[in-house]
Amino acid sequence: MKIRRADERGYADHGWLRSYHTFSFANYLDPEHMGFRALRVINEDRVAGGHGFGAHPHRDMEIISYVLEGEMEHKDNMGNGEIMRPGDVQRMSAGTGVVHSEFNHSSEKGLHFLQIWIEPRALGIAPSYEQKTFPAASRQGQWRLVVSQDGREDSVSINQDVNLYAGLLAEGEHIETPATRHAWLHVVKGALEVNGERLSAGDAAAFQPGERLSVTGKEASDVLLFDLA
């Protein structure tokens, strides 16, 4: 297990946007942290009320959004317009090209979400969009599959051989995970004990094939686990 601590991440403060970068992104460049397998970006973004990301393009990237607090309005040139709330998972396959915007319309509440980029299995596909809600009860004390290549178990489908699991753990709750392929665990909120090591919000850990994961909540926690080829 190789740990990546929260305070080792890159940081950018744009006033209306404060963002922590687990991997190299924009003006933050760290040759030792360019991604992990197909996982290229995990940005923890906090957007002030009345602000957001104006319309901008992407291509050939699988983009996942995971809202933690507040509400985020999504619009794109494919005709999609959705409001994302905590528990929602959104996937946008940029493919041959897509233009989208994300905005926090609240004048009082900030928006806190994770922006995740995964390199696609195939390039040049038709752009597409999908969003689903995963209630807290379906994630409590267990791994809930929220993203997969084949969309099984009513997960969001993705153009890559990646399985993304979301879990919520109360203090003392425990999940024993069998040996995986390559894995990346990201603590979204709270604090966990992972294979005997304490990980707090923003911390992450990389695992090689065959390693088992023993995860125990040290306080109420939200955690993501990426299973990667």
KEMAR-756357 format. One record per residue (C-alpha): residue number from 1; residue in one letter; chain; x, y, z. Coordinates in pm, 1 decimal, padded with zeros to 6 digits. Layout:
! KEMAR-756357
+-----+---+---+----------+----------+----------+
|   k | r | c |       xx |       yy |       zz |
+-----+---+---+----------+----------+----------+
| NUM | A | A |        X |        Y |        Z |
...
+-----+---+---+----------+----------+----------+
END
This chain:
! KEMAR-756357
+-----+---+---+----------+----------+----------+
|   k | r | c |       xx |       yy |       zz |
+-----+---+---+----------+----------+----------+
|   1 | M | A |  00000.0 |  00000.0 |  00000.0 |
|   2 | K | A |  00139.6 |  00338.1 | -00103.5 |
|   3 | I | A | -00021.4 |  00637.7 |  00067.4 |
|   4 | R | A | -00080.2 |  00978.1 | -00092.2 |
|   5 | R | A | -00156.8 |  01229.8 |  00185.0 |
|   6 | A | A | -00405.9 |  01512.6 |  00141.5 |
|   7 | D | A | -00149.0 |  01781.1 |  00218.9 |
|   8 | E | A |  00079.3 |  01650.8 | -00056.1 |
|   9 | R | A | -00175.7 |  01737.4 | -00325.1 |
|  10 | G | A | -00157.3 |  02037.7 | -00552.2 |
|  11 | Y | A | -00374.4 |  02337.3 | -00462.8 |
|  12 | A | A | -00521.4 |  02627.6 | -00657.7 |
|  13 | D | A | -00722.7 |  02920.2 | -00517.9 |
|  14 | H | A | -00912.7 |  03118.8 | -00781.0 |
|  15 | G | A | -01131.2 |  03302.7 | -00530.9 |
|  16 | W | A | -01462.8 |  03154.8 | -00642.8 |
|  17 | L | A | -01297.5 |  02812.3 | -00683.6 |
|  18 | R | A | -01065.6 |  02630.0 | -00444.8 |
|  19 | S | A | -00932.5 |  02303.5 | -00583.1 |
|  20 | Y | A | -00706.1 |  02024.4 | -00456.5 |
|  21 | H | A | -00539.6 |  01808.4 | -00722.7 |
|  22 | T | A | -00448.9 |  01447.9 | -00636.8 |
|  23 | F | A | -00269.8 |  01419.4 | -00972.2 |
|  24 | S | A | -00102.9 |  01674.5 | -01201.2 |
|  25 | F | A | -00358.2 |  01917.5 | -01341.7 |
|  26 | A | A | -00347.2 |  02263.6 | -01503.7 |
|  27 | N | A | -00060.5 |  02461.0 | -01344.4 |
|  28 | Y | A |  00016.6 |  02185.3 | -01092.2 |
|  29 | L | A |  00278.1 |  01951.6 | -01236.5 |
|  30 | D | A |  00428.4 |  01664.0 | -01039.0 |
|  31 | P | A |  00603.1 |  01403.6 | -01258.6 |
|  32 | E | A |  00566.6 |  01149.0 | -00975.7 |
|  33 | H | A |  00186.9 |  01186.8 | -00974.5 |
|  34 | M | A |  00056.8 |  01194.0 | -01330.3 |
|  35 | G | A | -00222.7 |  00945.1 | -01262.7 |
|  36 | F | A | -00271.4 |  00582.0 | -01166.9 |
|  37 | R | A | -00339.5 |  00331.2 | -01445.3 |
|  38 | A | A | -00636.6 |  00478.0 | -01641.0 |
|  39 | L | A | -00722.9 |  00713.9 | -01353.6 |
|  40 | R | A | -00592.5 |  01054.8 | -01460.7 |
|  41 | V | A | -00757.8 |  01323.2 | -01243.1 |
|  42 | I | A | -00918.5 |  01354.1 | -00900.2 |
|  43 | N | A | -00992.9 |  01717.8 | -00823.7 |
|  44 | E | A | -01167.6 |  01814.3 | -00501.9 |
|  45 | D | A | -01347.0 |  02136.1 | -00594.1 |
|  46 | R | A | -01529.0 |  02391.9 | -00378.4 |
|  47 | V | A | -01731.8 |  02642.6 | -00580.8 |
|  48 | A | A | -01870.2 |  02958.3 | -00420.9 |
|  49 | G | A | -02239.1 |  03040.7 | -00458.2 |
|  50 | G | A | -02331.5 |  03214.6 | -00780.7 |
|  51 | H | A | -02026.4 |  03082.3 | -00964.7 |
|  52 | G | A | -01929.2 |  02789.1 | -01181.5 |
|  53 | F | A | -01746.5 |  02661.5 | -01486.6 |
|  54 | G | A | -01866.2 |  02832.4 | -01804.7 |
|  55 | A | A | -01916.4 |  02641.8 | -02128.5 |
|  56 | H | A | -01590.0 |  02472.2 | -02227.0 |
|  57 | P | A | -01488.7 |  02178.1 | -02448.5 |
|  58 | H | A | -01347.8 |  01830.1 | -02381.5 |
|  59 | R | A | -01269.2 |  01533.2 | -02601.9 |
|  60 | D | A | -01159.7 |  01170.2 | -02555.8 |
|  61 | M | A | -01198.9 |  01159.1 | -02177.8 |
|  62 | E | A | -01441.8 |  00988.8 | -01939.6 |
|  63 | I | A | -01547.6 |  01253.9 | -01685.3 |
|  64 | I | A | -01720.1 |  01157.4 | -01360.1 |
|  65 | S | A | -01869.9 |  01401.8 | -01109.8 |
|  66 | Y | A | -01955.6 |  01308.9 | -00749.3 |
|  67 | V | A | -02135.0 |  01577.8 | -00546.5 |
|  68 | L | A | -02069.6 |  01595.7 | -00170.9 |
|  69 | E | A | -02249.0 |  01915.0 | -00068.3 |
|  70 | G | A | -02475.2 |  02163.1 | -00244.0 |
|  71 | E | A | -02628.7 |  02141.6 | -00590.7 |
|  72 | M | A | -02464.4 |  02156.8 | -00933.5 |
|  73 | E | A | -02642.5 |  02239.2 | -01256.8 |
|  74 | H | A | -02506.7 |  02059.7 | -01563.1 |
|  75 | K | A | -02572.2 |  02170.1 | -01921.6 |
|  76 | D | A | -02413.3 |  02044.5 | -02244.3 |
|  77 | N | A | -02443.9 |  02072.0 | -02620.8 |
|  78 | M | A | -02601.4 |  01724.9 | -02636.8 |
|  79 | G | A | -02918.0 |  01876.6 | -02489.5 |
|  80 | N | A | -02872.4 |  01750.3 | -02134.2 |
|  81 | G | A | -02965.6 |  01969.3 | -01840.3 |
|  82 | E | A | -02960.6 |  01816.1 | -01491.7 |
|  83 | I | A | -02926.1 |  01918.9 | -01127.9 |
|  84 | M | A | -02677.4 |  01705.7 | -00932.3 |
|  85 | R | A | -02714.9 |  01654.6 | -00558.0 |
|  86 | P | A | -02526.0 |  01445.7 | -00297.8 |
|  87 | G | A | -02553.5 |  01077.4 | -00387.8 |
|  88 | D | A | -02564.9 |  01146.6 | -00761.6 |
|  89 | V | A | -02299.6 |  01015.0 | -00999.2 |
|  90 | Q | A | -02265.3 |  01169.4 | -01344.1 |
|  91 | R | A | -02063.9 |  01033.1 | -01635.7 |
|  92 | M | A | -01987.3 |  01225.6 | -01949.9 |
|  93 | S | A | -01801.9 |  01053.3 | -02233.0 |
|  94 | A | A | -01643.5 |  01340.1 | -02423.9 |
|  95 | G | A | -01546.5 |  01125.1 | -02724.5 |
|  96 | T | A | -01523.8 |  01325.5 | -03046.7 |
|  97 | G | A | -01603.6 |  01644.5 | -02856.9 |
|  98 | V | A | -01851.4 |  01793.9 | -02612.2 |
|  99 | V | A | -01910.5 |  02140.2 | -02466.4 |
| 100 | H | A | -02053.7 |  02165.9 | -02114.6 |
| 101 | S | A | -02093.9 |  02393.8 | -01812.5 |
| 102 | E | A | -02133.8 |  02329.1 | -01438.8 |
| 103 | F | A | -02280.9 |  02596.7 | -01210.0 |
| 104 | N | A | -02370.9 |  02659.9 | -00847.4 |
| 105 | H | A | -02681.5 |  02882.1 | -00853.2 |
| 106 | S | A | -02722.1 |  02904.3 | -00476.7 |
| 107 | S | A | -02653.0 |  03247.2 | -00329.3 |
| 108 | E | A | -02592.7 |  03095.8 |  00015.1 |
| 109 | K | A | -02452.8 |  02742.9 | -00014.3 |
| 110 | G | A | -02117.2 |  02640.4 | -00153.6 |
| 111 | L | A | -02077.7 |  02345.9 | -00390.4 |
| 112 | H | A | -01834.2 |  02071.2 | -00292.6 |
| 113 | F | A | -01772.0 |  01792.2 | -00544.4 |
| 114 | L | A | -01513.6 |  01559.1 | -00692.8 |
| 115 | Q | A | -01420.7 |  01584.7 | -01059.0 |
| 116 | I | A | -01269.7 |  01258.4 | -01184.0 |
| 117 | W | A | -01115.4 |  01193.9 | -01525.6 |
| 118 | I | A | -01050.6 |  00846.1 | -01663.4 |
| 119 | E | A | -00866.8 |  00784.0 | -01989.0 |
| 120 | P | A | -01100.5 |  00603.8 | -02233.2 |
| 121 | R | A | -01061.5 |  00252.2 | -02367.4 |
| 122 | A | A | -01151.3 |  00363.7 | -02720.2 |
| 123 | L | A | -01097.5 |  00705.5 | -02879.6 |
| 124 | G | A | -01330.1 |  00891.6 | -03112.5 |
| 125 | I | A | -01659.0 |  00752.0 | -02981.1 |
| 126 | A | A | -01986.6 |  00945.2 | -02998.4 |
| 127 | P | A | -02025.4 |  01172.9 | -02692.5 |
| 128 | S | A | -02277.9 |  01056.3 | -02432.7 |
| 129 | Y | A | -02408.4 |  01137.8 | -02086.1 |
| 130 | E | A | -02554.2 |  00944.0 | -01793.0 |
| 131 | Q | A | -02654.2 |  01031.8 | -01436.9 |
| 132 | K | A | -02790.0 |  00812.7 | -01157.1 |
| 133 | T | A | -02871.1 |  00848.5 | -00787.9 |
| 134 | F | A | -02726.6 |  00609.0 | -00528.6 |
| 135 | P | A | -02908.1 |  00654.5 | -00194.8 |
| 136 | A | A | -02702.1 |  00653.8 |  00123.9 |
| 137 | A | A | -02869.4 |  00331.5 |  00238.4 |
| 138 | S | A | -02728.6 |  00146.1 | -00065.9 |
| 139 | R | A | -02373.9 |  00254.3 |  00027.0 |
| 140 | Q | A | -02384.9 |  00223.2 |  00406.1 |
| 141 | G | A | -02141.7 | -00033.7 |  00545.7 |
| 142 | Q | A | -02064.9 | -00180.8 |  00204.1 |
| 143 | W | A | -01917.9 | -00117.0 | -00138.6 |
| 144 | R | A | -02184.2 | -00008.1 | -00387.7 |
| 145 | L | A | -02081.3 | -00037.0 | -00752.6 |
| 146 | V | A | -02158.1 |  00303.8 | -00905.5 |
| 147 | V | A | -01953.7 |  00294.6 | -01230.5 |
| 148 | S | A | -01855.3 | -00001.4 | -01449.6 |
| 149 | Q | A | -01769.8 | -00082.5 | -01809.2 |
| 150 | D | A | -02087.9 | -00284.8 | -01864.6 |
| 151 | G | A | -02327.0 | -00090.3 | -01640.9 |
| 152 | R | A | -02401.2 | -00397.4 | -01431.9 |
| 153 | E | A | -02589.5 | -00378.4 | -01102.2 |
| 154 | D | A | -02758.9 | -00062.2 | -01229.5 |
| 155 | S | A | -02430.3 |  00130.7 | -01222.9 |
| 156 | V | A | -02334.1 |  00409.8 | -01459.6 |
| 157 | S | A | -02154.7 |  00269.9 | -01766.2 |
| 158 | I | A | -01811.7 |  00389.8 | -01877.6 |
| 159 | N | A | -01584.6 |  00352.2 | -02180.5 |
| 160 | Q | A | -01302.0 |  00185.4 | -01985.5 |
| 161 | D | A | -01230.1 | -00131.6 | -01784.7 |
| 162 | V | A | -01277.4 |  00038.9 | -01447.5 |
| 163 | N | A | -01507.4 | -00039.5 | -01156.0 |
| 164 | L | A | -01579.9 |  00243.4 | -00913.4 |
| 165 | Y | A | -01730.2 |  00161.4 | -00574.0 |
| 166 | A | A | -01870.6 |  00407.4 | -00318.8 |
| 167 | G | A | -01901.6 |  00328.2 |  00052.6 |
| 168 | L | A | -02023.7 |  00496.8 |  00369.3 |
| 169 | L | A | -01888.1 |  00375.8 |  00702.8 |
| 170 | A | A | -02001.7 |  00468.8 |  01052.7 |
| 171 | E | A | -01750.1 |  00458.5 |  01335.2 |
| 172 | G | A | -01653.4 |  00094.4 |  01387.8 |
| 173 | E | A | -01808.9 | -00034.7 |  01065.0 |
| 174 | H | A | -01577.2 | -00264.5 |  00871.5 |
| 175 | I | A | -01542.8 | -00379.2 |  00510.5 |
| 176 | E | A | -01309.2 | -00663.5 |  00418.1 |
| 177 | T | A | -01227.9 | -00650.9 |  00047.6 |
| 178 | P | A | -01090.2 | -00954.2 | -00138.7 |
| 179 | A | A | -00778.6 | -00925.6 | -00351.1 |
| 180 | T | A | -00830.6 | -00679.5 | -00635.6 |
| 181 | R | A | -00653.4 | -00580.6 | -00953.7 |
| 182 | H | A | -00479.0 | -00243.2 | -00928.9 |
| 183 | A | A | -00679.0 | -00031.4 | -00683.3 |
| 184 | W | A | -00692.4 |  00330.4 | -00571.2 |
| 185 | L | A | -00877.3 |  00422.8 | -00252.8 |
| 186 | H | A | -00974.7 |  00786.7 | -00192.9 |
| 187 | V | A | -01113.6 |  00910.1 |  00139.2 |
| 188 | V | A | -01382.6 |  01164.5 |  00057.2 |
| 189 | K | A | -01490.0 |  01253.6 |  00413.0 |
| 190 | G | A | -01412.2 |  01138.3 |  00765.4 |
| 191 | A | A | -01132.4 |  00903.5 |  00870.6 |
| 192 | L | A | -01060.0 |  00534.1 |  00816.5 |
| 193 | E | A | -00815.8 |  00268.2 |  00922.0 |
| 194 | V | A | -00694.3 |  00095.4 |  00606.2 |
| 195 | N | A | -00469.3 | -00208.1 |  00648.3 |
| 196 | G | A | -00361.3 | -00069.9 |  00985.0 |
| 197 | E | A | -00291.5 |  00285.7 |  00862.6 |
| 198 | R | A | -00509.9 |  00587.5 |  00945.2 |
| 199 | L | A | -00633.4 |  00779.7 |  00640.8 |
| 200 | S | A | -00827.3 |  01104.5 |  00667.9 |
| 201 | A | A | -01030.1 |  01315.9 |  00424.9 |
| 202 | G | A | -00830.8 |  01382.2 |  00107.1 |
| 203 | D | A | -00584.3 |  01098.9 |  00173.1 |
| 204 | A | A | -00554.4 |  00817.5 | -00078.3 |
| 205 | A | A | -00375.4 |  00485.3 | -00115.5 |
| 206 | A | A | -00262.1 |  00278.7 | -00413.1 |
| 207 | F | A | -00270.7 | -00103.1 | -00410.3 |
| 208 | Q | A | -00105.9 | -00355.5 | -00638.4 |
| 209 | P | A | -00283.0 | -00667.0 | -00771.5 |
| 210 | G | A | -00343.5 | -00931.9 | -00508.1 |
| 211 | E | A | -00343.7 | -00698.0 | -00208.0 |
| 212 | R | A | -00640.5 | -00726.4 |  00026.3 |
| 213 | L | A | -00807.9 | -00420.1 |  00176.5 |
| 214 | S | A | -00927.1 | -00406.7 |  00535.4 |
| 215 | V | A | -01122.5 | -00083.1 |  00592.4 |
| 216 | T | A | -01270.2 |  00031.7 |  00924.9 |
| 217 | G | A | -01448.2 |  00359.9 |  00997.2 |
| 218 | K | A | -01278.9 |  00567.2 |  01267.5 |
| 219 | E | A | -01561.1 |  00819.5 |  01233.7 |
| 220 | A | A | -01848.3 |  00867.4 |  00987.6 |
| 221 | S | A | -01676.4 |  00842.9 |  00647.6 |
| 222 | D | A | -01737.8 |  00856.9 |  00273.3 |
| 223 | V | A | -01489.6 |  00664.3 |  00057.6 |
| 224 | L | A | -01435.6 |  00570.5 | -00308.9 |
| 225 | L | A | -01253.5 |  00263.0 | -00438.3 |
| 226 | F | A | -01131.5 |  00236.7 | -00800.0 |
| 227 | D | A | -01064.3 | -00114.1 | -00935.6 |
| 228 | L | A | -00846.5 | -00074.2 | -01246.4 |
| 229 | A | A | -00703.4 | -00303.2 | -01511.3 |
+-----+---+---+----------+----------+----------+
END
